[in-house]
Amino acid sequence: MKEIQQKYLQAAIKQLSILPVKFAVIDDEGNKYGMLEVAVENTRKRKKSVYLRGAITSYAMPFIKDLKVGDVAVVPYGDWNKKSLNSGLTACASRIWGNGSYISCSAKDHIELMRTGGLDLEGSHAAPKK
């Protein structure tokens, strides 16, 4: 901030301080003036994917698209990152049938996914999507 801008800012803050108001001013360097609490900006950024958008879905969908309740799909890892493939596969299953309508298990060289139709391991029932 230039010196003239800093002087003008100080004068404005002095004027605002006279009034019975709460205020907050944050300059371009991140300095905060005033008594009003300001929420901190979320600096957490989503990790950039190493795969193109939709690539995992395109790979996984043929394995699970025709599953009936009780059927099991075996999806090999191939060249995919295990965590990324598992996440993408379960996202596909949730999108198709809804949450709680499948279970999955990671093995040494593949993922097994079984369509349960909404019955989870604890025995509660969630209606499958139509």
Backbone torsions as a table, in degrees:
resi	resn	phi	psi	omega
1	MET	NA	136.2	-180.0
2	LYS	-73.3	159.0	-175.6
3	GLU	-60.3	-41.6	-179.5
4	ILE	-65.0	-36.7	177.8
5	GLN	-67.7	-39.3	178.5
6	GLN	-62.4	-42.4	178.5
7	LYS	-63.4	-42.6	179.8
8	TYR	-65.5	-40.7	177.8
9	LEU	-61.2	-46.1	179.2
10	GLN	-60.5	-40.1	178.5
11	ALA	-65.5	-40.9	179.8
12	ALA	-66.3	-40.5	178.8
13	ILE	-64.8	-39.6	177.9
14	LYS	-61.9	-42.6	178.9
15	GLN	-65.2	-44.0	179.7
16	LEU	-65.9	-33.5	-178.7
17	SER	-65.7	-24.4	179.0
18	ILE	-70.6	-33.8	-176.4
19	LEU	-77.0	153.6	177.7
20	PRO	-82.4	59.8	-179.2
21	VAL	-132.5	156.3	171.0
22	LYS	-98.0	140.6	179.2
23	PHE	-148.4	163.5	174.3
24	ALA	-143.5	134.5	175.5
25	VAL	-128.8	130.7	177.2
26	ILE	-120.7	121.5	-179.1
27	ASP	-81.9	176.8	-175.1
28	ASP	-68.8	-9.1	176.2
29	GLU	-97.4	-1.0	177.8
30	GLY	91.9	4.2	177.9
31	ASN	-74.6	133.6	-178.1
32	LYS	-106.3	136.0	177.2
33	TYR	-124.5	142.9	178.6
34	GLY	104.4	172.0	-174.5
35	MET	-101.0	-7.8	-178.2
36	LEU	-73.9	130.9	178.2
37	GLU	-74.6	137.4	-178.8
38	VAL	-120.0	134.2	178.6
39	ALA	-64.9	139.9	178.9
40	VAL	-78.4	136.5	178.6
41	GLU	-67.1	141.4	177.8
42	ASN	-74.0	115.4	-178.6
43	THR	-96.5	-1.6	179.8
44	ARG	-71.7	125.9	-179.4
45	LYS	-113.0	148.0	178.1
46	ARG	-71.2	136.2	179.7
47	LYS	-66.4	134.0	179.8
48	LYS	-70.8	131.9	-179.1
49	SER	-73.0	145.3	177.0
50	VAL	-84.9	-9.5	-178.9
51	TYR	-111.1	151.7	176.5
52	LEU	-65.3	149.6	179.2
53	ARG	-58.3	126.8	178.5
54	GLY	88.3	-4.9	-177.3
55	ALA	-65.9	-44.2	-179.6
56	ILE	-68.0	-39.5	177.3
57	THR	-60.3	-44.0	179.2
58	SER	-61.8	-35.4	179.0
59	TYR	-74.6	-44.4	-172.3
60	ALA	-79.3	-34.2	-172.5
61	MET	-55.9	-43.2	179.5
62	PRO	-60.0	-27.0	-179.8
63	PHE	-74.5	-29.9	-171.2
64	ILE	-116.9	-11.4	-170.6
65	LYS	-61.6	-30.6	-176.7
66	ASP	-104.9	14.7	-178.4
67	LEU	-67.6	137.3	172.4
68	LYS	-102.0	164.5	178.4
69	VAL	-55.8	127.9	-178.3
70	GLY	95.6	-16.4	178.0
71	ASP	-74.5	151.0	179.4
72	VAL	-121.4	131.7	174.2
73	ALA	-105.5	137.4	175.4
74	VAL	-110.2	113.9	-175.7
75	VAL	-111.5	109.4	-179.4
76	PRO	-69.4	146.6	179.0
77	TYR	-67.2	-37.8	-177.2
78	GLY	57.1	-130.8	179.7
79	ASP	-92.7	4.0	-176.3
80	TRP	-78.4	149.1	171.3
81	ASN	-67.1	131.4	-174.7
82	LYS	-57.6	-46.9	-177.8
83	LYS	-65.7	-42.2	179.8
84	SER	-64.6	-43.2	-179.9
85	LEU	-65.7	-42.5	179.2
86	ASN	-61.6	-44.1	179.5
87	SER	-63.2	-46.0	179.6
88	GLY	-64.9	-39.8	180.0
89	LEU	-64.9	-46.7	-179.8
90	THR	-69.7	-30.2	174.6
91	ALA	-64.4	-41.8	176.9
92	CYS	-60.8	-46.2	-178.7
93	ALA	-62.0	-42.5	178.4
94	SER	-64.0	-39.6	-179.3
95	ARG	-66.6	-38.5	-177.6
96	ILE	-76.2	-51.3	-170.3
97	TRP	-110.4	-15.8	-177.7
98	GLY	101.2	159.0	178.8
99	ASN	-64.0	144.5	177.9
100	GLY	79.3	9.9	-176.9
101	SER	-106.5	13.4	179.6
102	TYR	-158.3	163.1	169.4
103	ILE	-131.8	152.6	179.6
104	SER	-134.6	157.2	-179.2
105	CYS	-144.3	129.2	177.4
106	SER	-90.0	126.7	176.3
107	ALA	-109.0	-174.6	-175.7
108	LYS	-60.2	-46.1	-174.9
109	ASP	-125.2	10.1	-179.6
110	HIS	-159.1	171.0	173.2
111	ILE	-116.0	134.9	174.4
112	GLU	-104.6	131.4	179.1
113	LEU	-128.8	124.5	179.3
114	MET	-114.8	130.2	175.9
115	ARG	-80.1	124.9	-176.7
116	THR	-106.2	-13.7	178.9
117	GLY	77.7	16.7	176.0
118	GLY	105.3	-1.9	178.7
119	LEU	-95.4	111.6	-178.6
120	ASP	-87.2	177.5	-174.1
121	LEU	-66.1	-23.4	179.7
122	GLU	-84.8	-7.9	176.0
123	GLY	95.5	-2.4	176.5
124	SER	-78.7	153.9	-174.4
125	HIS	-112.1	128.8	173.3
126	ALA	-116.7	131.1	-176.8
127	ALA	-66.0	129.3	178.4
128	PRO	-69.9	151.4	176.4
129	LYS	-70.8	149.1	177.5
130	LYS	-106.6	NA	NA
